[in-house]
Every structure is written in C-alpha cells, then in structure tokens.
Amino acid sequence: SKWSGTRALFGLKTGMNEAFIIDRATRTSLIRAHAGAAHILKPILFGRDVRRYRIEQAGRFVIYCHPERTIDDYPSVRDYLLPRRKQLEQRAAKQRWYELQQPAVALLPRLDSPKIVYPIIASQCRFAIDRSGYLINDKLFVLPTDDASLLGLLNSRVANFYFSAVCAALEGAGDKYLEFRAQYVDPFPVPAGLAV
C-alpha cells in the first residue's frame, strides 16, 4: 500500500474457536490455577468488535501457545484443552494439537505496535486504531500504521463511495455488505502528502 510500505494483513485462525477462545472468567480461573498461564491468554478482536473510529472489545481472549513453546509449561491451560484433544488433532494443517491452525507468527510484532484494524466484511467503512496490542482473528485486517490522517480518510464519505464501487458486495437480511479484502484496500488512492 502507498501509506505503510506493506499490504493489509489478516489475523490468526484457531481452527476451533470453541476450544481456543475464552471469556474473562475462564481466563481468570486458568491464571488462578497457574499464574504462568497469563503469558498465553491474550486479548483478541473479532470483526464485530471494530466500529468506525473505535473498538468495542468483548472481553474475549485466545489461548495462544507460540510454536516455540510447549503446552506442558502451562498446566491449567493444557488441562482445559485436553478434553478436546482428539478434535484438535483432526484440524487441517500440521500444527501440534494445542496450537492455533494459523498462528500468524510473523504478524505478532506488528500487533504489539499501534495499528489500524478493520473488519473484512462490513456495511460501511469501519476503521479504528488499536493502541492496546490486541491480537486479531482472521475476520480482521491490520494496516501497520497509526496515522490519524489516514484513519480519517479511510472512514470518510469519499472512501465509503470508493469502496462501494470497488469492493465485492454481499447481500444479507435487507443490508448490503462489502468485502474489504486486501486487494480492494491496498490500491486505495492516498494523497502523496498523507502517505507515511
């Protein structure tokens, strides 16, 4: 893209949300049982959490055991996942049973930095800056910049008009939704003075 020197990047995929996505109470319980579990229980955003200019995080966390670690170092989390081990072993790809299907390891350093996030499918432009270091699921894209001018441009009526013309459209329950995939967002024309 013209503003960040890179393309829009999408987030991680668990391969089984019902095993890896937990609520705040479950996170607290797992940490109470083993304090080290806090290292692999990370806050995560879904597409529906991102609104125009703001994030409404729903108290959702992901069990993210980095491929360089082993689940045995986190006994409370291991015990939590064990009842689903057989199902987890049947997922696509060649990850270990307790790892995410697509952990997006290369994306991690960018997620720690301030960034613009946006949902892949939305009825209008919904770009927001995340300064909290959230992980993102595969229903969100990230632009590795926190440029407020760019954010304003992406949420503008001009951008909405542009994306309405170029994005693939989906129909649903009386509404029209747009697919804000990288191939549509990356070529968005940004004035030269705005590019970072």
The 8 nearest C-alpha neighbors of each residue, nearest first, counted from 0:
[[1, 185, 6, 5, 2, 4, 3, 186],
 [0, 2, 3, 4, 194, 189, 185, 186],
 [3, 1, 194, 195, 0, 4, 189, 193],
 [2, 4, 5, 0, 1, 195, 144, 143],
 [3, 5, 0, 2, 1, 6, 195, 143],
 [6, 4, 3, 0, 7, 1, 143, 2],
 [7, 5, 0, 185, 8, 181, 4, 142],
 [6, 8, 142, 181, 141, 140, 185, 5],
 [9, 7, 141, 140, 6, 142, 10, 181],
 [10, 8, 140, 137, 139, 141, 7, 11],
 [11, 9, 137, 136, 135, 139, 140, 103],
 [10, 12, 136, 102, 137, 103, 101, 135],
 [11, 13, 101, 137, 14, 100, 136, 102],
 [14, 12, 99, 100, 15, 16, 101, 11],
 [13, 15, 100, 12, 90, 99, 16, 91],
 [16, 14, 13, 17, 18, 19, 87, 90],
 [15, 17, 19, 20, 18, 13, 14, 12],
 [16, 18, 15, 19, 20, 21, 13, 14],
 [19, 17, 16, 15, 20, 80, 83, 21],
 [18, 20, 62, 16, 61, 17, 21, 15],
 [21, 19, 61, 16, 60, 17, 18, 62],
 [22, 20, 60, 59, 25, 61, 19, 26],
 [21, 23, 59, 25, 24, 58, 60, 26],
 [22, 24, 26, 25, 58, 27, 59, 21],
 [25, 23, 27, 26, 22, 28, 21, 29],
 [26, 24, 28, 27, 22, 23, 21, 29],
 [25, 27, 23, 29, 24, 28, 30, 22],
 [26, 28, 24, 30, 25, 29, 31, 23],
 [27, 29, 25, 31, 26, 30, 24, 32],
 [30, 28, 32, 26, 31, 75, 27, 25],
 [31, 29, 34, 33, 27, 36, 32, 28],
 [30, 32, 28, 29, 33, 34, 27, 26],
 [31, 33, 29, 30, 75, 28, 34, 36],
 [34, 32, 30, 35, 31, 36, 75, 29],
 [35, 33, 30, 36, 31, 37, 32, 29],
 [36, 34, 37, 33, 38, 73, 30, 72],
 [35, 37, 30, 38, 34, 73, 39, 33],
 [36, 38, 40, 35, 39, 30, 34, 41],
 [39, 37, 36, 35, 40, 41, 34, 63],
 [38, 40, 63, 37, 64, 36, 62, 41],
 [41, 39, 62, 37, 61, 38, 60, 63],
 [40, 42, 60, 61, 39, 43, 62, 63],
 [43, 41, 60, 133, 59, 134, 61, 40],
 [44, 42, 134, 133, 60, 135, 59, 61],
 [45, 43, 135, 48, 134, 136, 56, 133],
 [44, 46, 48, 47, 136, 135, 138, 139],
 [45, 47, 118, 138, 139, 48, 49, 44],
 [46, 48, 45, 49, 118, 50, 44, 55],
 [49, 47, 55, 46, 45, 56, 54, 44],
 [50, 48, 54, 47, 46, 117, 55, 53],
 [51, 49, 125, 53, 54, 52, 48, 126],
 [50, 52, 125, 126, 53, 127, 124, 154],
 [53, 51, 127, 126, 50, 128, 125, 54],
 [54, 52, 50, 127, 51, 49, 55, 128],
 [53, 55, 49, 48, 50, 56, 127, 52],
 [56, 54, 48, 57, 49, 53, 50, 47],
 [57, 55, 48, 58, 54, 44, 59, 43],
 [56, 58, 59, 55, 48, 44, 22, 45],
 [59, 57, 23, 56, 22, 60, 42, 43],
 [58, 60, 22, 57, 21, 42, 43, 23],
 [61, 59, 42, 41, 21, 43, 20, 40],
 [62, 60, 20, 41, 19, 40, 63, 43],
 [61, 63, 40, 19, 39, 64, 20, 41],
 [64, 62, 39, 61, 65, 40, 41, 99],
 [63, 65, 39, 98, 62, 68, 66, 70],
 [64, 66, 67, 68, 63, 98, 102, 104],
 [67, 65, 68, 64, 98, 69, 102, 95],
 [66, 68, 65, 69, 64, 70, 104, 98],
 [69, 67, 65, 66, 64, 70, 72, 71],
 [68, 70, 71, 72, 67, 64, 66, 73],
 [69, 71, 72, 73, 77, 64, 68, 97],
 [72, 70, 73, 69, 74, 77, 76, 68],
 [71, 73, 70, 69, 74, 68, 35, 36],
 [74, 72, 71, 70, 36, 76, 75, 77],
 [75, 73, 77, 76, 71, 78, 72, 33],
 [76, 74, 78, 77, 29, 73, 33, 32],
 [75, 77, 79, 78, 74, 73, 80, 29],
 [78, 76, 74, 80, 79, 75, 70, 81],
 [77, 79, 81, 75, 76, 80, 74, 82],
 [78, 80, 76, 77, 81, 75, 82, 29],
 [81, 79, 77, 78, 83, 82, 76, 84],
 [80, 82, 84, 78, 83, 79, 77, 85],
 [83, 81, 84, 80, 79, 78, 85, 86],
 [84, 82, 81, 86, 85, 80, 87, 18],
 [83, 85, 87, 81, 86, 82, 88, 96],
 [84, 86, 88, 87, 83, 89, 82, 96],
 [87, 85, 89, 83, 88, 84, 90, 96],
 [86, 88, 84, 96, 89, 85, 90, 83],
 [87, 89, 96, 85, 86, 90, 84, 95],
 [90, 88, 86, 87, 91, 85, 96, 84],
 [91, 89, 87, 88, 14, 92, 86, 100],
 [90, 92, 89, 93, 100, 14, 94, 88],
 [93, 91, 94, 100, 90, 101, 89, 95],
 [92, 94, 95, 91, 100, 90, 96, 88],
 [95, 93, 98, 92, 100, 96, 99, 97],
 [94, 96, 98, 97, 93, 88, 99, 66],
 [95, 97, 88, 87, 98, 84, 94, 85],
 [98, 96, 95, 99, 70, 87, 80, 64],
 [99, 97, 95, 96, 94, 64, 100, 66],
 [98, 100, 13, 102, 101, 14, 12, 97],
 [99, 101, 13, 14, 12, 94, 102, 98],
 [100, 102, 12, 99, 11, 103, 13, 14],
 [101, 103, 11, 99, 104, 100, 12, 13],
 [104, 102, 11, 106, 105, 101, 10, 107],
 [105, 103, 106, 102, 107, 65, 101, 66],
 [106, 104, 103, 107, 108, 109, 102, 110],
 [105, 107, 104, 103, 109, 108, 110, 10],
 [106, 108, 110, 109, 104, 105, 111, 103],
 [109, 107, 111, 110, 106, 112, 105, 104],
 [110, 108, 112, 107, 111, 106, 143, 114],
 [109, 111, 107, 112, 108, 132, 134, 106],
 [112, 110, 132, 108, 109, 107, 113, 133],
 [113, 111, 109, 110, 114, 132, 130, 108],
 [114, 112, 130, 145, 129, 144, 111, 128],
 [115, 113, 144, 145, 143, 129, 128, 142],
 [114, 116, 128, 142, 127, 141, 145, 144],
 [117, 115, 141, 127, 140, 126, 128, 114],
 [116, 118, 126, 140, 139, 125, 49, 127],
 [119, 117, 139, 46, 120, 138, 140, 121],
 [118, 120, 179, 139, 178, 138, 180, 140],
 [121, 119, 178, 118, 177, 179, 176, 122],
 [122, 120, 176, 123, 177, 118, 119, 178],
 [121, 123, 176, 177, 175, 120, 124, 174],
 [124, 122, 121, 125, 159, 177, 176, 163],
 [123, 125, 154, 159, 126, 51, 153, 121],
 [126, 124, 51, 50, 117, 123, 154, 49],
 [125, 127, 117, 51, 116, 52, 124, 154],
 [128, 126, 52, 53, 115, 116, 51, 129],
 [127, 129, 115, 114, 145, 116, 130, 52],
 [128, 130, 114, 113, 131, 115, 127, 132],
 [129, 131, 113, 132, 128, 114, 112, 133],
 [132, 130, 129, 133, 113, 111, 112, 110],
 [133, 131, 111, 110, 130, 112, 134, 129],
 [134, 132, 43, 42, 131, 135, 44, 110],
 [133, 135, 43, 110, 44, 42, 132, 136],
 [136, 134, 44, 10, 43, 139, 133, 45],
 [135, 137, 10, 11, 138, 45, 139, 12],
 [136, 138, 10, 11, 139, 12, 9, 135],
 [139, 137, 46, 136, 119, 118, 45, 140],
 [140, 138, 118, 46, 137, 119, 117, 9],
 [139, 141, 9, 8, 117, 116, 7, 118],
 [140, 142, 116, 8, 7, 115, 143, 9],
 [141, 143, 115, 7, 144, 114, 116, 8],
 [144, 142, 114, 141, 109, 115, 3, 145],
 [145, 143, 114, 146, 142, 115, 3, 113],
 [144, 146, 114, 113, 115, 147, 128, 143],
 [145, 147, 149, 148, 144, 150, 195, 115],
 [148, 146, 150, 149, 145, 151, 128, 152],
 [149, 147, 151, 150, 146, 152, 193, 153],
 [148, 150, 152, 146, 147, 151, 153, 193],
 [149, 151, 147, 153, 148, 152, 154, 146],
 [152, 150, 148, 154, 149, 153, 155, 147],
 [151, 153, 149, 155, 150, 154, 148, 158],
 [154, 152, 150, 158, 151, 155, 149, 126],
 [155, 153, 151, 124, 152, 126, 150, 158],
 [154, 156, 152, 158, 157, 153, 151, 159],
 [157, 155, 159, 158, 160, 154, 152, 161],
 [156, 158, 160, 155, 159, 161, 152, 153],
 [159, 157, 161, 155, 160, 156, 153, 162],
 [158, 160, 156, 162, 157, 161, 124, 163],
 [161, 159, 157, 163, 158, 162, 156, 164],
 [160, 162, 158, 164, 159, 163, 157, 165],
 [161, 163, 165, 164, 159, 166, 160, 158],
 [164, 162, 160, 161, 165, 166, 159, 177],
 [163, 165, 162, 161, 166, 160, 167, 159],
 [166, 164, 162, 163, 161, 183, 167, 168],
 [167, 165, 162, 178, 177, 183, 163, 168],
 [166, 168, 178, 177, 165, 169, 179, 163],
 [169, 167, 177, 176, 166, 178, 175, 170],
 [168, 170, 176, 175, 177, 171, 167, 178],
 [171, 169, 175, 174, 176, 168, 172, 173],
 [170, 172, 174, 173, 175, 169, 176, 168],
 [173, 171, 174, 170, 175, 176, 169, 122],
 [172, 174, 171, 175, 170, 176, 169, 122],
 [175, 173, 171, 172, 170, 176, 122, 169],
 [174, 176, 170, 169, 122, 171, 168, 177],
 [177, 175, 122, 169, 121, 168, 170, 120],
 [176, 178, 168, 121, 120, 122, 167, 166],
 [177, 179, 120, 167, 119, 180, 166, 168],
 [180, 178, 119, 120, 177, 183, 166, 184],
 [179, 181, 182, 178, 183, 119, 184, 166],
 [180, 182, 184, 183, 7, 185, 179, 6],
 [181, 183, 180, 185, 184, 186, 179, 7],
 [184, 182, 181, 180, 185, 166, 179, 186],
 [183, 185, 181, 187, 186, 182, 179, 180],
 [184, 186, 0, 181, 187, 182, 183, 6],
 [185, 187, 184, 188, 183, 0, 182, 1],
 [188, 186, 184, 185, 189, 183, 0, 161],
 [189, 187, 186, 190, 1, 185, 191, 184],
 [188, 190, 187, 191, 193, 194, 1, 2],
 [191, 189, 193, 192, 188, 194, 1, 2],
 [190, 192, 193, 194, 189, 1, 2, 195],
 [193, 191, 190, 194, 195, 189, 2, 148],
 [194, 192, 191, 190, 195, 189, 149, 148],
 [193, 195, 2, 191, 192, 1, 189, 190],
 [194, 2, 3, 193, 146, 1, 192, 144]]
